[in-house]
Amino acid sequence: MKSFEVNFDGLVGPTHNYAGLSEGNVASVSNAKNSSNPKEAALQGLKKMKALSDMGLQQGVFAPQERPDIYALKRLGFQGSDAQILEAAYKASPALLAACCSASSMWTANAATVSPSADTANNKVHFTAANLANKFHRSLEPETTSNILKAMFSDTTHFEHHQHLNDNEHMGDEGAANHTRLCESYGDAGVEIFTFGRYGFNRNMPAPQKYPARQTLEASQAVARLHGLTDDNAIFVQQNPDVIDQGVFHNDVIGVGNQNVLFYHEQAYLNTAAFKAEVTQKFQTASNSNDLFFLEVPTNEVPIKDAVNTYLFNTQIVTLADGSMTIIAPMHCRENDNVHAYLQSLTAANNPINHVNYFDVNESMKNGGGPACLRLRVALTQQELQAVNPACLLTDSLYNQLVGWVNKNYRDSLALNDLRDPQLLLESRSALDELSQILALGSVYRFQQ
Ligand code: SUG
């Protein structure tokens, strides 16, 4: 049966800003308090979506969340009209207000973990929204994420949704940013690789010393259980704590898989040899094939610092209609000599990747979000694809409509001081109200309920 990988890209929200909220994420911290350009950010994201769609790939759109999050501020004791709440929160703590205004839901790789039907016990596609418990601003996302996922994948004969894991760091879960899948074609049974940063219940095991590890083994195991995976098709591997301490806050900053290719840095994992042996054995069992490529990038060609600064591994590897693979990379990869030279040698070598397309997603990169952070991958059969809310699948006409929507509703500059402007709240709500109609989502936002 025909199968697809659909990328659901996060549409950047109207409050996109640089607040330095993510300790351990080098770009977020170093761009803190710079002015952002929400309009440009959203248009850059849409251009990437359109380009992938023009390559013949299936492309989806994932709606942003309502920000400022007035309900979060009310829960924390701020009272009065919306304008009074914004002003009081700003006076009490500009950082708290900024956290409640973050457009971080744009990085949909962190929205959820998705297991395709070929891997799961009941042959449905399973979704677990990520709790994002490690960062306050991101912990505000899971409920609306679930609402949006259910509005896009509503057909219960094909899709099953699970509540996000307990909102606690023991169960810290960052979704698909720490999950990748290897398979022959997308509709075939594959192996799912869950990468964790630390143990939730055992403090004596290896863990980073400087920066937080956001994903625990226990969270990854819970997601695999919920999705009905087995010992034969799930792999749990620990990320190298040393690279987390160098700014690799999610595994998708240091490794990515597509079909029978795993592209990763030699320092990405703890105990790489054992990991490769397990992947080889389970891939063979699941797919009945030995046709697997481990593309391991050595430190002497690309040091960790270059990987973190350019997001070489936060690239999307996509398969085109002729079966060849292309890398969707940020411009930073072309501008860095080591990384550019590496990519040139990669595409010339004997492996399925033979082209690189560079994109300007700089507004997102400045907050530590590369091309792969901006998308949630959902592998679907033809029948499942037909069951997806069609208004969320990109067409030329939807693209044009969304560009018009952004141009009409978004500001072209936003500084932290603007976040308390009650007009921004009104603009944002009115834009999202319109968007939820364009994408036929129903009332997914609290202000609509
Ligand atoms: O969670 N940045 C996001 C970036 C997420 C990248 N996603 C993946 N690697 N999949 C984060 O750290 C910064 C927001 C700010 O500082 O304003 C932020 O949330």
Residues whose N, C-alpha, C, O or C-beta is under 5 A from the ligand:
A	BS01	SUG	N17 Y18 A19 G20 L21 S22 N25 S28 S104 W107 A109 N110 A177 H250 D252 N367 G368 G369 C373
